[in-house]
């Protein structure tokens, strides 16, 4: 089992060395072109160079995708900023309501065009509800 792993490791480790070896090209006496990893004895051979592929240029669709992503990011940042501003206004109003509920035992509310006074149990319910909203949404 060790031998298999050792052989596999050697093949994997030595593989790039065989790939990097130069390739020789020559033409024999009959006019046949040959390619080999070792130059022929007694004949002139030239080393074959493989041109590297051209670097990938950014395409219009690729740069367009980047621009689209930046536009999406800006939209999301605007939405988050708007939501944070709305939350700030909500928290300020909730804190004002909480102060009114805590400091004023005689509160009135308008329902159906009539002013009605809140009794103590309604006031305590609203107080608990407002405190819960502040705890859940405001920091």
N, CA, C and O atoms as CSV, one atom per row, in Angstrom:
chain,resi,resn,atom,element,x,y,z
A,1,UNK,N,N,0.826,-1.189,0.000
A,1,UNK,CA,C,0.000,0.000,0.000
A,1,UNK,C,C,0.871,1.254,0.000
A,1,UNK,O,O,0.572,2.232,-0.685
A,2,UNK,N,N,1.944,1.212,0.771
A,2,UNK,CA,C,2.850,2.355,0.822
A,2,UNK,C,C,3.500,2.596,-0.540
A,2,UNK,O,O,3.704,3.738,-0.952
A,3,UNK,N,N,3.815,1.522,-1.218
A,3,UNK,CA,C,4.465,1.653,-2.523
A,3,UNK,C,C,3.540,2.353,-3.520
A,3,UNK,O,O,3.990,3.155,-4.338
A,4,UNK,N,N,2.260,2.046,-3.445
A,4,UNK,CA,C,1.308,2.677,-4.366
A,4,UNK,C,C,1.269,4.180,-4.115
A,4,UNK,O,O,1.309,4.981,-5.049
A,5,UNK,N,N,1.188,4.550,-2.827
A,5,UNK,CA,C,1.157,5.969,-2.497
A,5,UNK,C,C,2.466,6.654,-2.861
A,5,UNK,O,O,2.461,7.795,-3.323
A,6,UNK,N,N,3.581,5.973,-2.659
A,6,UNK,CA,C,4.881,6.539,-3.004
A,6,UNK,C,C,5.003,6.745,-4.514
A,6,UNK,O,O,5.471,7.790,-4.966
A,7,UNK,N,N,4.583,5.753,-5.285
A,7,UNK,CA,C,4.632,5.882,-6.747
A,7,UNK,C,C,3.701,6.982,-7.237
A,7,UNK,O,O,4.058,7.771,-8.111
A,8,UNK,N,N,2.515,7.023,-6.670
A,8,UNK,CA,C,1.560,8.066,-7.077
A,8,UNK,C,C,2.106,9.447,-6.728
A,8,UNK,O,O,1.987,10.384,-7.519
A,9,UNK,N,N,2.699,9.571,-5.556
A,9,UNK,CA,C,3.285,10.856,-5.161
A,9,UNK,C,C,4.427,11.260,-6.072
A,9,UNK,O,O,4.534,12.432,-6.433
A,10,UNK,N,N,5.276,10.333,-6.449
A,10,UNK,CA,C,6.380,10.634,-7.360
A,10,UNK,C,C,5.868,11.046,-8.735
A,10,UNK,O,O,6.380,11.991,-9.335
A,11,UNK,N,N,4.861,10.338,-9.231
A,11,UNK,CA,C,4.311,10.693,-10.540
A,11,UNK,C,C,3.693,12.085,-10.519
A,11,UNK,O,O,3.865,12.871,-11.451
A,12,UNK,N,N,2.985,12.371,-9.460
A,12,UNK,CA,C,2.366,13.699,-9.354
A,12,UNK,C,C,3.430,14.768,-9.184
A,12,UNK,O,O,3.333,15.846,-9.771
A,13,UNK,N,N,4.441,14.476,-8.388
A,13,UNK,CA,C,5.503,15.448,-8.144
A,13,UNK,C,C,6.390,15.681,-9.353
A,13,UNK,O,O,6.842,16.804,-9.577
A,14,UNK,N,N,6.644,14.656,-10.125
A,14,UNK,CA,C,7.530,14.781,-11.280
A,14,UNK,C,C,6.784,15.132,-12.560
A,14,UNK,O,O,7.413,15.435,-13.574
A,15,UNK,N,N,5.484,15.099,-12.531
A,15,UNK,CA,C,4.675,15.399,-13.712
A,15,UNK,C,C,4.954,16.772,-14.307
A,15,UNK,O,O,5.146,16.871,-15.519
A,16,UNK,N,N,4.986,17.820,-13.519
A,16,UNK,CA,C,5.251,19.144,-14.091
A,16,UNK,C,C,6.625,19.264,-14.728
A,16,UNK,O,O,6.808,20.047,-15.660
A,17,UNK,N,N,7.593,18.500,-14.238
A,17,UNK,CA,C,8.933,18.559,-14.826
A,17,UNK,C,C,8.928,18.022,-16.257
A,17,UNK,O,O,9.630,18.545,-17.122
A,18,UNK,N,N,8.144,16.990,-16.499
A,18,UNK,CA,C,8.098,16.439,-17.859
A,18,UNK,C,C,7.310,17.356,-18.787
A,18,UNK,O,O,7.572,17.383,-19.989
A,19,UNK,N,N,6.390,18.076,-18.274
A,19,UNK,CA,C,5.608,18.999,-19.088
A,19,UNK,C,C,6.456,20.199,-19.495
A,19,UNK,O,O,6.280,20.749,-20.582
A,20,UNK,N,N,7.358,20.594,-18.639
A,20,UNK,CA,C,8.160,21.782,-18.898
A,20,UNK,C,C,9.360,21.516,-19.809
A,20,UNK,O,O,10.094,22.449,-20.135
A,21,UNK,N,N,9.573,20.292,-20.218
A,21,UNK,CA,C,10.723,19.958,-21.063
A,21,UNK,C,C,10.556,20.576,-22.450
A,21,UNK,O,O,9.437,20.659,-22.957
A,22,UNK,N,N,11.655,21.010,-23.068
A,22,UNK,CA,C,11.556,21.606,-24.406
A,22,UNK,C,C,11.233,20.542,-25.459
A,22,UNK,O,O,11.588,19.372,-25.315
A,23,UNK,N,N,10.560,20.974,-26.507
A,23,UNK,CA,C,10.220,20.104,-27.634
A,23,UNK,C,C,11.117,20.515,-28.811
A,23,UNK,O,O,11.246,21.695,-29.136
A,24,UNK,N,N,11.727,19.505,-29.432
A,24,UNK,CA,C,12.624,19.765,-30.558
A,24,UNK,C,C,11.936,19.381,-31.874
A,24,UNK,O,O,11.145,18.441,-31.939
A,25,UNK,N,N,12.270,20.142,-32.908
A,25,UNK,CA,C,11.690,19.904,-34.236
A,25,UNK,C,C,12.844,19.771,-35.240
A,25,UNK,O,O,13.791,20.557,-35.215
A,26,UNK,N,N,12.753,18.781,-36.109
A,26,UNK,CA,C,13.746,18.620,-37.164
A,26,UNK,C,C,13.143,17.894,-38.348
A,26,UNK,O,O,12.100,17.252,-38.231
A,27,UNK,N,N,13.789,17.996,-39.459
A,27,UNK,CA,C,13.339,17.354,-40.691
A,27,UNK,C,C,14.397,16.329,-41.086
A,27,UNK,O,O,15.583,16.649,-41.162
A,28,UNK,N,N,13.959,15.090,-41.337
A,28,UNK,CA,C,14.918,14.041,-41.703
A,28,UNK,C,C,15.251,14.087,-43.196
A,28,UNK,O,O,14.796,14.977,-43.913
A,29,UNK,N,N,16.027,13.144,-43.643
A,29,UNK,CA,C,16.500,13.125,-45.028
A,29,UNK,C,C,15.367,12.915,-46.026
A,29,UNK,O,O,15.492,13.342,-47.173
A,30,UNK,N,N,14.276,12.280,-45.641
A,30,UNK,CA,C,13.149,12.053,-46.525
A,30,UNK,C,C,12.181,13.249,-46.544
A,30,UNK,O,O,11.199,13.237,-47.285
A,31,UNK,N,N,12.455,14.266,-45.740
A,31,UNK,CA,C,11.605,15.459,-45.704
A,31,UNK,C,C,10.455,15.371,-44.720
A,31,UNK,O,O,9.525,16.176,-44.775
A,32,UNK,N,N,10.510,14.391,-43.809
A,32,UNK,CA,C,9.455,14.234,-42.808
A,32,UNK,C,C,9.832,15.035,-41.569
A,32,UNK,O,O,10.947,14.934,-41.058
A,33,UNK,N,N,8.884,15.828,-41.104
A,33,UNK,CA,C,9.125,16.640,-39.914
A,33,UNK,C,C,8.849,15.800,-38.678
A,33,UNK,O,O,7.839,15.102,-38.591
A,34,UNK,N,N,9.779,15.885,-37.716
A,34,UNK,CA,C,9.653,15.127,-36.473
A,34,UNK,C,C,9.648,16.081,-35.285
A,34,UNK,O,O,10.287,17.133,-35.309
A,35,UNK,N,N,8.912,15.692,-34.243
A,35,UNK,CA,C,8.891,16.407,-32.968
A,35,UNK,C,C,9.238,15.401,-31.887
A,35,UNK,O,O,8.696,14.296,-31.867
A,36,UNK,N,N,10.151,15.782,-30.974
A,36,UNK,CA,C,10.537,14.859,-29.908
A,36,UNK,C,C,11.047,15.664,-28.722
A,36,UNK,O,O,11.368,16.846,-28.838
A,37,UNK,N,N,11.112,14.987,-27.575
A,37,UNK,CA,C,11.589,15.635,-26.360
A,37,UNK,C,C,13.111,15.689,-26.330
A,37,UNK,O,O,13.686,16.468,-25.570
A,38,UNK,N,N,13.785,14.854,-27.165
A,38,UNK,CA,C,15.243,14.865,-27.211
A,38,UNK,C,C,15.692,15.162,-28.635
A,38,UNK,O,O,15.118,14.645,-29.593
A,39,UNK,N,N,16.716,15.991,-28.771
A,39,UNK,CA,C,17.174,16.318,-30.133
A,39,UNK,C,C,17.838,15.101,-30.790
A,39,UNK,O,O,18.394,14.252,-30.094
A,40,UNK,N,N,17.784,15.013,-32.111
A,40,UNK,CA,C,18.418,13.887,-32.806
A,40,UNK,C,C,19.938,14.053,-32.784
A,40,UNK,O,O,20.461,15.165,-32.706
A,41,UNK,N,N,20.620,12.930,-32.853
A,41,UNK,CA,C,22.081,13.009,-32.885
A,41,UNK,C,C,22.531,13.221,-34.331
A,41,UNK,O,O,22.077,12.533,-35.245
A,42,UNK,N,N,23.405,14.155,-34.511
A,42,UNK,CA,C,23.966,14.390,-35.832
A,42,UNK,C,C,23.126,15.273,-36.730
A,42,UNK,O,O,23.493,15.453,-37.892
A,43,UNK,N,N,22.038,15.826,-36.272
A,43,UNK,CA,C,21.203,16.705,-37.085
A,43,UNK,C,C,20.917,17.973,-36.293
A,43,UNK,O,O,20.902,17.967,-35.062
A,44,UNK,N,N,20.691,19.056,-37.022
A,44,UNK,CA,C,20.326,20.308,-36.385
A,44,UNK,C,C,18.833,20.281,-36.064
A,44,UNK,O,O,18.015,19.876,-36.891
A,45,UNK,N,N,18.493,20.713,-34.862
A,45,UNK,CA,C,17.084,20.738,-34.452
A,45,UNK,C,C,16.805,22.105,-33.819
A,45,UNK,O,O,17.688,22.739,-33.242
A,46,UNK,N,N,15.588,22.520,-33.945
A,46,UNK,CA,C,15.206,23.799,-33.332
A,46,UNK,C,C,14.199,23.528,-32.205
A,46,UNK,O,O,13.423,22.574,-32.253
A,47,UNK,N,N,14.241,24.385,-31.210
A,47,UNK,CA,C,13.325,24.251,-30.077
A,47,UNK,C,C,12.004,24.920,-30.457
A,47,UNK,O,O,11.985,26.049,-30.946
A,48,UNK,N,N,10.920,24.217,-30.227
A,48,UNK,CA,C,9.600,24.743,-30.529
A,48,UNK,C,C,9.123,25.547,-29.318
A,48,UNK,O,O,9.104,25.051,-28.191
A,49,UNK,N,N,8.745,26.784,-29.575
A,49,UNK,CA,C,8.186,27.607,-28.505
A,49,UNK,C,C,6.690,27.728,-28.733
A,49,UNK,O,O,6.228,28.033,-29.832
A,50,UNK,N,N,5.963,27.485,-27.689
A,50,UNK,CA,C,4.509,27.578,-27.767
A,50,UNK,C,C,4.111,28.970,-27.280
A,50,UNK,O,O,4.421,29.357,-26.153
A,51,UNK,N,N,3.426,29.709,-28.137
A,51,UNK,CA,C,3.035,31.047,-27.702
A,51,UNK,C,C,1.993,30.963,-26.589
A,51,UNK,O,O,1.113,30.101,-26.597
A,52,UNK,N,N,2.116,31.874,-25.640
A,52,UNK,CA,C,1.137,31.884,-24.546
A,52,UNK,C,C,-0.156,32.513,-25.054
A,52,UNK,O,O,-0.127,33.391,-25.916
A,53,UNK,N,N,-1.261,32.074,-24.534
A,53,UNK,CA,C,-2.538,32.639,-24.989
A,53,UNK,C,C,-2.640,34.101,-24.574
A,53,UNK,O,O,-2.078,34.489,-23.550
A,54,UNK,N,N,-3.340,34.907,-25.342
A,54,UNK,CA,C,-3.464,36.317,-24.988
A,54,UNK,C,C,-4.256,36.474,-23.692
A,54,UNK,O,O,-5.129,35.665,-23.377
A,55,UNK,N,N,-3.934,37.525,-22.954
A,55,UNK,CA,C,-4.636,37.784,-21.700
A,55,UNK,C,C,-6.093,38.109,-21.998
A,55,UNK,O,O,-6.408,38.774,-22.984
A,56,UNK,N,N,-6.946,37.642,-21.153
A,56,UNK,CA,C,-8.379,37.879,-21.340
A,56,UNK,C,C,-8.682,39.345,-21.088
A,56,UNK,O,O,-8.348,39.897,-20.040
A,57,UNK,N,N,-9.316,39.957,-22.059
A,57,UNK,CA,C,-9.700,41.356,-21.924
A,57,UNK,C,C,-11.094,41.414,-21.313
A,57,UNK,O,O,-11.938,40.564,-21.596
A,58,UNK,N,N,-11.332,42.413,-20.477
A,58,UNK,CA,C,-12.688,42.517,-19.934
A,58,UNK,C,C,-13.671,42.833,-21.045
A,58,UNK,O,O,-13.471,43.757,-21.834
A,59,UNK,N,N,-14.714,42.062,-21.090
A,59,UNK,CA,C,-15.709,42.265,-22.132
A,59,UNK,C,C,-16.714,43.308,-21.684
A,59,UNK,O,O,-16.754,43.688,-20.514
A,60,UNK,N,N,-17.506,43.756,-22.602
A,60,UNK,CA,C,-18.512,44.768,-22.279
A,60,UNK,C,C,-19.534,44.214,-21.302
A,60,UNK,O,O,-20.018,44.937,-20.431
A,61,UNK,N,N,-19.866,42.936,-21.440
A,61,UNK,CA,C,-20.843,42.358,-20.518
A,61,UNK,C,C,-20.269,42.234,-19.127
A,61,UNK,O,O,-20.993,42.385,-18.143
A,62,UNK,N,N,-18.955,41.957,-19.025
A,62,UNK,CA,C,-18.325,41.837,-17.721
A,62,UNK,C,C,-18.310,43.189,-17.023
A,62,UNK,O,O,-18.664,43.268,-15.846
A,63,UNK,N,N,-17.915,44.246,-17.705
A,63,UNK,CA,C,-17.890,45.566,-17.078
A,63,UNK,C,C,-19.311,46.049,-16.830
A,63,UNK,O,O,-19.561,46.782,-15.873
A,64,UNK,N,N,-20.240,45.643,-17.684
A,64,UNK,CA,C,-21.635,45.999,-17.462
A,64,UNK,C,C,-22.178,45.329,-16.216
A,64,UNK,O,O,-22.968,45.920,-15.479
A,65,UNK,N,N,-21.752,44.083,-15.975
A,65,UNK,CA,C,-22.198,43.376,-14.776
A,65,UNK,C,C,-21.663,44.049,-13.527
A,65,UNK,O,O,-22.355,44.133,-12.512
A,66,UNK,N,N,-20.427,44.529,-13.602
A,66,UNK,CA,C,-19.850,45.240,-12.462
A,66,UNK,C,C,-20.614,46.534,-12.219
A,66,UNK,O,O,-20.907,46.883,-11.076
A,67,UNK,N,N,-20.933,47.238,-13.285
A,67,UNK,CA,C,-21.709,48.470,-13.151
A,67,UNK,C,C,-23.095,48.199,-12.598
A,67,UNK,O,O,-23.594,48.961,-11.769
A,68,UNK,N,N,-23.728,47.107,-13.054
A,68,UNK,CA,C,-25.043,46.734,-12.538
A,68,UNK,C,C,-24.970,46.430,-11.049
A,68,UNK,O,O,-25.845,46.831,-10.282
A,69,UNK,N,N,-23.927,45.722,-10.645
A,69,UNK,CA,C,-23.777,45.378,-9.230
A,69,UNK,C,C,-23.573,46.635,-8.391
A,69,UNK,O,O,-24.107,46.739,-7.286
A,70,UNK,N,N,-22.810,47.580,-8.907
A,70,UNK,CA,C,-22.602,48.830,-8.173
A,70,UNK,C,C,-23.906,49.604,-8.045
A,70,UNK,O,O,-24.169,50.206,-7.003
A,71,UNK,N,N,-24.715,49.596,-9.081
A,71,UNK,CA,C,-26.011,50.273,-9.016
A,71,UNK,C,C,-26.917,49.599,-7.993
A,71,UNK,O,O,-27.622,50.276,-7.245
A,72,UNK,N,N,-26.901,48.276,-7.956
A,72,UNK,CA,C,-27.698,47.542,-6.976
A,72,UNK,C,C,-27.222,47.864,-5.567
A,72,UNK,O,O,-28.033,48.064,-4.663
A,73,UNK,N,N,-25.901,47.915,-5.381
A,73,UNK,CA,C,-25.348,48.246,-4.064
A,73,UNK,C,C,-25.788,49.632,-3.616
A,73,UNK,O,O,-26.141,49.825,-2.453
A,74,UNK,N,N,-25.771,50.596,-4.527
A,74,UNK,CA,C,-26.197,51.954,-4.186
A,74,UNK,C,C,-27.671,51.986,-3.798
A,74,UNK,O,O,-28.052,52.663,-2.844
A,75,UNK,N,N,-28.499,51.251,-4.541
A,75,UNK,CA,C,-29.931,51.204,-4.227
A,75,UNK,C,C,-30.169,50.610,-2.840
A,75,UNK,O,O,-30.984,51.115,-2.068
A,76,UNK,N,N,-29.459,49.548,-2.540
A,76,UNK,CA,C,-29.627,48.907,-1.240
A,76,UNK,C,C,-29.159,49.834,-0.126
A,76,UNK,O,O,-29.798,49.914,0.923
A,77,UNK,N,N,-28.056,50.532,-0.342
A,77,UNK,CA,C,-27.577,51.473,0.666
A,77,UNK,C,C,-28.592,52.589,0.886
A,77,UNK,O,O,-28.805,53.017,2.020
A,78,UNK,N,N,-29.217,53.062,-0.185
A,78,UNK,CA,C,-30.248,54.094,-0.044
A,78,UNK,C,C,-31.444,53.565,0.741
A,78,UNK,O,O,-31.981,54.260,1.604
A,79,UNK,N,N,-31.860,52.335,0.442
A,79,UNK,CA,C,-32.994,51.739,1.157
A,79,UNK,C,C,-32.688,51.584,2.643
A,79,UNK,O,O,-33.532,51.878,3.489
A,80,UNK,N,N,-31.481,51.122,2.958
A,80,UNK,CA,C,-31.095,50.949,4.358
A,80,UNK,C,C,-31.065,52.294,5.065
A,80,UNK,O,O,-31.531,52.410,6.199
A,81,UNK,N,N,-30.521,53.313,4.408
A,81,UNK,CA,C,-30.470,54.647,5.016
A,81,UNK,C,C,-31.880,55.184,5.260
A,81,UNK,O,O,-32.145,55.776,6.306
A,82,UNK,N,N,-32.788,54.981,4.297
A,82,UNK,CA,C,-34.167,55.432,4.462
A,82,UNK,C,C,-34.853,54.697,5.616
A,82,UNK,O,O,-35.560,55.310,6.416
A,83,UNK,N,N,-34.640,53.382,5.696
A,83,UNK,CA,C,-35.242,52.601,6.771
A,83,UNK,C,C,-34.702,53.029,8.133
A,83,UNK,O,O,-35.451,53.079,9.108
A,84,UNK,N,N,-33.412,53.335,8.206
A,84,UNK,CA,C,-32.840,53.784,9.465
A,84,UNK,C,C,-33.405,55.144,9.862
A,84,UNK,O,O,-33.653,55.388,11.043
A,85,UNK,N,N,-33.609,56.027,8.893
A,85,UNK,CA,C,-34.194,57.335,9.191
A,85,UNK,C,C,-35.627,57.173,9.687
A,85,UNK,O,O,-36.027,57.834,10.645
A,86,UNK,N,N,-36.405,56.298,9.044
A,86,UNK,CA,C,-37.782,56.052,9.484
A,86,UNK,C,C,-37.808,55.449,10.889
A,86,UNK,O,O,-38.662,55.803,11.702
A,87,UNK,N,N,-36.885,54.550,11.172
A,87,UNK,CA,C,-36.811,53.943,12.490
A,87,UNK,C,C,-36.450,54.983,13.548
A,87,UNK,O,O,-36.968,54.945,14.664
A,88,UNK,N,N,-35.571,55.897,13.198
A,88,UNK,CA,C,-35.186,56.955,14.133
A,88,UNK,C,C,-36.395,57.834,14.477
A,88,UNK,O,O,-36.610,58.168,15.642
A,89,UNK,N,N,-37.181,58.204,13.463
A,89,UNK,CA,C,-38.384,59.011,13.696
A,89,UNK,C,C,-39.371,58.221,14.560
A,89,UNK,O,O,-39.961,58.776,15.488
A,90,UNK,N,N,-39.554,56.939,14.263
A,90,UNK,CA,C,-40.456,56.094,15.049
A,90,UNK,C,C,-40.012,56.040,16.513
A,90,UNK,O,O,-40.838,56.163,17.418
A,91,UNK,N,N,-38.717,55.856,16.744
A,91,UNK,CA,C,-38.202,55.747,18.111
A,91,UNK,C,C,-38.387,57.051,18.878
A,91,UNK,O,O,-38.737,57.037,20.058
A,92,UNK,N,N,-38.151,58.177,18.209
A,92,UNK,CA,C,-38.353,59.465,18.879
A,92,UNK,C,C,-39.814,59.640,19.276
A,92,UNK,O,O,-40.109,60.090,20.383
A,93,UNK,N,N,-40.724,59.287,18.382
A,93,UNK,CA,C,-42.154,59.397,18.677
A,93,UNK,C,C,-42.556,58.434,19.797
A,93,UNK,O,O,-43.340,58.800,20.673
A,94,UNK,N,N,-42.032,57.226,19.776
A,94,UNK,CA,C,-42.361,56.249,20.816
A,94,UNK,C,C,-41.848,56.708,22.175
A,94,UNK,O,O,-42.533,56.536,23.184
A,95,UNK,N,N,-40.659,57.286,22.211
A,95,UNK,CA,C,-40.133,57.790,23.486
A,95,UNK,C,C,-40.954,58.969,24.002
A,95,UNK,O,O,-41.173,59.099,25.207
A,96,UNK,N,N,-41.405,59.821,23.094
A,96,UNK,CA,C,-42.273,60.932,23.492
A,96,UNK,C,C,-43.583,60.400,24.057
A,96,UNK,O,O,-44.061,60.884,25.082
A,97,UNK,N,N,-44.165,59.404,23.392
A,97,UNK,CA,C,-45.402,58.793,23.887
A,97,UNK,C,C,-45.189,58.139,25.247
A,97,UNK,O,O,-46.049,58.231,26.123
A,98,UNK,N,N,-44.047,57.481,25.424
A,98,UNK,CA,C,-43.751,56.835,26.692
A,98,UNK,C,C,-43.662,57.870,27.813
A,98,UNK,O,O,-44.190,57.652,28.903
A,99,UNK,N,N,-43.008,58.974,27.551
A,99,UNK,CA,C,-42.903,60.028,28.561
A,99,UNK,C,C,-44.291,60.564,28.917
A,99,UNK,O,O,-44.579,60.809,30.088
A,100,UNK,N,N,-45.144,60.747,27.921
A,100,UNK,CA,C,-46.512,61.213,28.179
A,100,UNK,C,C,-47.281,60.198,29.022
A,100,UNK,O,O,-47.989,60.569,29.959
A,101,UNK,N,N,-47.139,58.928,28.688
A,101,UNK,CA,C,-47.855,57.890,29.430
A,101,UNK,C,C,-47.368,57.783,30.877
A,101,UNK,O,O,-48.165,57.533,31.782
A,102,UNK,N,N,-46.075,57.971,31.097
A,102,UNK,CA,C,-45.522,57.856,32.434
A,102,UNK,C,C,-45.852,59.081,33.298
A,102,UNK,O,O,-46.094,58.939,34.496
A,103,UNK,N,N,-45.865,60.271,32.707
A,103,UNK,CA,C,-45.968,61.496,33.479
A,103,UNK,C,C,-47.374,62.075,33.567
A,103,UNK,O,O,-47.613,62.950,34.398
A,104,UNK,N,N,-48.288,61.630,32.762
A,104,UNK,CA,C,-49.609,62.234,32.720
A,104,UNK,C,C,-50.672,61.168,32.996
A,104,UNK,O,O,-50.941,60.333,32.132
A,105,UNK,N,N,-51.281,61.184,34.191
A,105,UNK,CA,C,-52.292,60.175,34.497
A,105,UNK,C,C,-53.635,60.451,33.824
A,105,UNK,O,O,-54.481,59.559,33.764
A,106,UNK,N,N,-53.845,61.647,33.326
A,106,UNK,CA,C,-55.116,62.005,32.689
A,106,UNK,C,C,-54.905,62.167,31.193
A,106,UNK,O,O,-54.751,63.281,30.692
A,107,UNK,N,N,-54.899,61.067,30.499
A,107,UNK,CA,C,-54.700,61.102,29.050
A,107,UNK,C,C,-56.027,60.917,28.337
A,107,UNK,O,O,-56.915,60.196,28.790
A,108,UNK,N,N,-56.125,61.598,27.200
A,108,UNK,CA,C,-57.314,61.453,26.355
A,108,UNK,C,C,-56.867,61.065,24.950
A,108,UNK,O,O,-55.781,61.423,24.495
A,109,UNK,N,N,-57.743,60.323,24.281
A,109,UNK,CA,C,-57.487,59.958,22.889
A,109,UNK,C,C,-58.733,60.251,22.079
A,109,UNK,O,O,-59.851,60.286,22.593
A,110,UNK,N,N,-58.504,60.457,20.807
A,110,UNK,CA,C,-59.622,60.762,19.921
A,110,UNK,C,C,-60.016,59.495,19.179
A,110,UNK,O,O,-59.202,58.870,18.499
A,111,UNK,N,N,-61.296,59.129,19.330
A,111,UNK,CA,C,-61.837,57.978,18.613
A,111,UNK,C,C,-63.156,58.390,17.994
A,111,UNK,O,O,-64.048,58.899,18.672
A,112,UNK,N,N,-63.263,58.164,16.717
A,112,UNK,CA,C,-64.483,58.479,15.968
A,112,UNK,C,C,-64.912,59.929,16.176
A,112,UNK,O,O,-66.105,60.218,16.276
A,113,UNK,N,N,-63.952,60.831,16.242
A,113,UNK,CA,C,-64.252,62.255,16.388
A,113,UNK,C,C,-64.564,62.671,17.808
A,113,UNK,O,O,-64.863,63.843,18.037
A,114,UNK,N,N,-64.510,61.770,18.773
A,114,UNK,CA,C,-64.789,62.097,20.169
A,114,UNK,C,C,-63.518,61.950,20.992
A,114,UNK,O,O,-62.698,61.074,20.716
A,115,UNK,N,N,-63.348,62.794,21.992
A,115,UNK,CA,C,-62.239,62.663,22.927
A,115,UNK,C,C,-62.694,61.801,24.089
A,115,UNK,O,O,-63.714,62.081,24.719
A,116,UNK,N,N,-61.941,60.757,24.370
A,116,UNK,CA,C,-62.257,59.856,25.474
A,116,UNK,C,C,-61.041,59.771,26.381
A,116,UNK,O,O,-59.899,59.747,25.920
A,117,UNK,N,N,-61.303,59.727,27.652
A,117,UNK,CA,C,-60.231,59.650,28.634
A,117,UNK,C,C,-59.838,58.186,28.820
A,117,UNK,O,O,-60.694,57.303,28.884
A,118,UNK,N,N,-58.521,57.943,28.906
A,118,UNK,CA,C,-58.028,56.593,29.162
A,118,UNK,C,C,-58.086,56.322,30.655
A,118,UNK,O,O,-57.643,57.144,31.458
A,119,UNK,N,N,-58.636,55.158,31.033
A,119,UNK,CA,C,-58.601,54.812,32.452
A,119,UNK,C,C,-57.227,54.221,32.774
A,119,UNK,O,O,-56.391,54.059,31.884
A,120,UNK,N,N,-57.004,53.910,34.017
A,120,UNK,CA,C,-55.680,53.488,34.461
A,120,UNK,C,C,-55.247,52.170,33.820
A,120,UNK,O,O,-54.071,52.019,33.490
A,121,UNK,N,N,-56.154,51.215,33.634
A,121,UNK,CA,C,-55.766,49.940,33.017
A,121,UNK,C,C,-55.389,50.134,31.546
A,121,UNK,O,O,-54.430,49.525,31.072
A,122,UNK,N,N,-56.132,50.973,30.821
A,122,UNK,CA,C,-55.786,51.253,29.423
A,122,UNK,C,C,-54.431,51.953,29.345
A,122,UNK,O,O,-53.615,51.657,28.473
A,123,UNK,N,N,-54.209,52.883,30.270
A,123,UNK,CA,C,-52.934,53.601,30.295
A,123,UNK,C,C,-51.784,52.639,30.569
A,123,UNK,O,O,-50.735,52.750,29.935
A,124,UNK,N,N,-51.952,51.699,31.495
A,124,UNK,CA,C,-50.910,50.721,31.809
A,124,UNK,C,C,-50.659,49.779,30.628
A,124,UNK,O,O,-49.518,49.398,30.367
A,125,UNK,N,N,-51.723,49.408,29.919
A,125,UNK,CA,C,-51.565,48.566,28.731
A,125,UNK,C,C,-50.762,49.295,27.661
A,125,UNK,O,O,-49.837,48.729,27.079
A,126,UNK,N,N,-51.115,50.545,27.407
A,126,UNK,CA,C,-50.388,51.348,26.413
A,126,UNK,C,C,-48.935,51.557,26.848
A,126,UNK,O,O,-48.023,51.530,26.022
A,127,UNK,N,N,-48.730,51.763,28.144
A,127,UNK,CA,C,-47.380,51.951,28.666
A,127,UNK,C,C,-46.540,50.703,28.418
A,127,UNK,O,O,-45.403,50.807,27.958
A,128,UNK,N,N,-47.084,49.526,28.717
A,128,UNK,CA,C,-46.354,48.266,28.493
A,128,UNK,C,C,-46.108,48.035,27.005
A,128,UNK,O,O,-45.032,47.591,26.605
A,129,UNK,N,N,-47.114,48.340,26.194
A,129,UNK,CA,C,-46.979,48.164,24.744
A,129,UNK,C,C,-45.902,49.083,24.172
A,129,UNK,O,O,-45.109,48.661,23.331
A,130,UNK,N,N,-45.872,50.314,24.615
A,130,UNK,CA,C,-44.879,51.280,24.126
A,130,UNK,C,C,-43.479,50.885,24.574
A,130,UNK,O,O,-42.528,50.990,23.800
A,131,UNK,N,N,-43.343,50.432,25.821
A,131,UNK,CA,C,-42.031,49.988,26.298
A,131,UNK,C,C,-41.537,48.781,25.494
A,131,UNK,O,O,-40.350,48.678,25.183
A,132,UNK,N,N,-42.453,47.877,25.165
A,132,UNK,CA,C,-42.064,46.710,24.365
A,132,UNK,C,C,-41.624,47.124,22.963
A,132,UNK,O,O,-40.641,46.593,22.446
A,133,UNK,N,N,-42.338,48.064,22.338
A,133,UNK,CA,C,-41.950,48.543,21.006
A,133,UNK,C,C,-40.580,49.202,21.034
A,133,UNK,O,O,-39.771,49.000,20.129
A,134,UNK,N,N,-40.321,49.986,22.067
A,134,UNK,CA,C,-39.008,50.638,22.186
A,134,UNK,C,C,-37.921,49.587,22.387
A,134,UNK,O,O,-36.853,49.666,21.780
A,135,UNK,N,N,-38.198,48.605,23.238
A,135,UNK,CA,C,-37.195,47.553,23.487
A,135,UNK,C,C,-36.928,46.733,22.223
A,135,UNK,O,O,-35.790,46.333,21.974
A,136,UNK,N,N,-37.956,46.485,21.436
A,136,UNK,CA,C,-37.800,45.657,20.230
A,136,UNK,C,C,-37.145,46.410,19.074
A,136,UNK,O,O,-36.376,45.826,18.311
A,137,UNK,N,N,-37.443,47.697,18.940
A,137,UNK,CA,C,-37.028,48.408,17.731
A,137,UNK,C,C,-35.957,49.468,17.940
A,137,UNK,O,O,-35.244,49.815,17.000
A,138,UNK,N,N,-35.835,49.980,19.139
A,138,UNK,CA,C,-34.912,51.095,19.367
A,138,UNK,C,C,-33.770,50.653,20.266
A,138,UNK,O,O,-33.927,49.796,21.135
A,139,UNK,N,N,-32.638,51.254,20.033
A,139,UNK,CA,C,-31.481,50.903,20.842
A,139,UNK,C,C,-31.049,52.066,21.684
A,139,UNK,O,O,-30.081,51.958,22.437
